[in-house]
Amino acid sequence: MGQKKIITKTDETKEKQETAPVSTAKSSVKKQVINGTAHISVSYNNIIIAISDLKGNIIAWSSAGGLGFKGARKSTPKNCVEKAKKYNLTNIKITVKGIGPGRESAVRGLAGTGLNIISIIDETPVAHNGVRKLKPRRV
């Protein structure tokens, strides 16, 4: 026959201690960024801002619709200002993409908070050729 394994009480406690999951509390420390980039995407209905560090890692993002603004108030720059204040930004590069009514006011909203604006870059995509023309109608 085979051998019998004898387990003592001390062995059970050691096994439980070894396999017990270690719980680590996830710290919610906000990253303090001094130099950063604000990527602003403007449409006719909404403004979306993403704040990143100089390496391009997104730290925070926000949209006016997500903050509770509805209707015409969604195209106002108030969400940009609220996000920039949370991360103690001092020097900022602004990149704007898209066309819409809140385009200039978003940049002015960030400038009004006392941030040092290093540069403003326009990244609006422009079509090179467009769609194909319609064929002439045969009557």
N, C-alpha and C positions, 0 to 999 in steps of 0.2 A: 504494500500500500504506500501512499504518499505521505509526506511529512505534513503535520498540522502546524499552522502558523499561530503562534500565541501573541495576542496583542494586549499589552498592558495599558492601564489608564494613562500613564505618562506619554505613551506613544500617540494616543488619540488627541491629547491636548497639543502636542507638537505639530501634528498634521493640521489641526484646525488653525493654529497660529500661522503656519506656513501658507495655507491656502486662503486666508482671510484677505478680502480685497482691501486695498489701501485707498481710502477716500481722501482726495485732495480738493480743497476748495478752490474753485476757479476765481481768480482775482479779476475784478472788473476795473482795473486801473486804466484810465484814459491816457492815451499817448499824447504827450505835450509836443507839439510841433511848432517850431519857430518859423522855419522857411517851408513853404508849401505851394501847391498849385491848386487852383479852383477851376474845375472843368464845368462849365455851364452849358447845358443843352437847352435851347429855347425853341418852343413850338408855339403855334397859335393858341393852344389851349393850356399849356403847362410849362413850368420851369423846373428842370432837374439839375441839382448841383452835386458834384462829387469832389471831396477834398482829399488830396493825396500828398505824400511827402515828395521829396525831390527824386527819390528812386522810382516813383510811380506806384507805390503801394497805396491802395485806397484805404483811407482812415475812416471816413464817414461819407454818407450820401443821404440826400433828402430830396423830396419833391413837394411842390406846393399842395398837390392833391392829397398826398400822404399826411400832411400836417393838419388837414381839416379844412383847407380853403376850398371853396366850391365856386363854380361859375366863373365870372369875370375876375374874381380875386385870385384865381389860381395863377394868373400870369403876372403876379406882382413879385418883387424880389425879397419879400420878407423872410422867406425860408432860407435864403442865402445868408442873410445877416445872422439869423439865429444859430446856424451851424458853425459859422466862422468864429463866433464868440466863445463857443464851448472848448475849443482846442488851443486857445492863446496864440493864435497866429499873429505874427507881426509883419513879416515880409511875405508877399504873395504874388504869384504869377497867375494871370487870368487867361483862360482859353475859352472862347465863346464859339458855339456851334449852333447853326440854325437861324431861322428868321422868325420874328414874332414881335408882338407889341412890348414885351418886357425885356427886350435885349439890352437897351442902353440903361434902363432903370436897374437892372440886375448889377451891372458894373458900378453904377453910381451908388447903389445900396452897399456894396462891399467897400467902396471908397469912403463912404460916410461913417464907417465904423472906426476910422482912425488907422486902418491898415496901410502899410507902405506897399504901394503897387509897383512892382518891378517892371512888368511888361504886360501888355494886352495883346493877345494873338487871336486872329479870326480864323477858325478852321471850318467855315461853312462849305459844304461840298457844292461844287459847281459842275453842272453837266457840260460835257465837251461838245456834244453833237445834238442830243435830243432823240425823240422818237421819229419813226419813219413817217413821211407824209402820206396822206391818203391818195389813193389812185384817182384819176379824174373820172367823173361820173359819165356814163354813156347814156345818152337820151335817145 
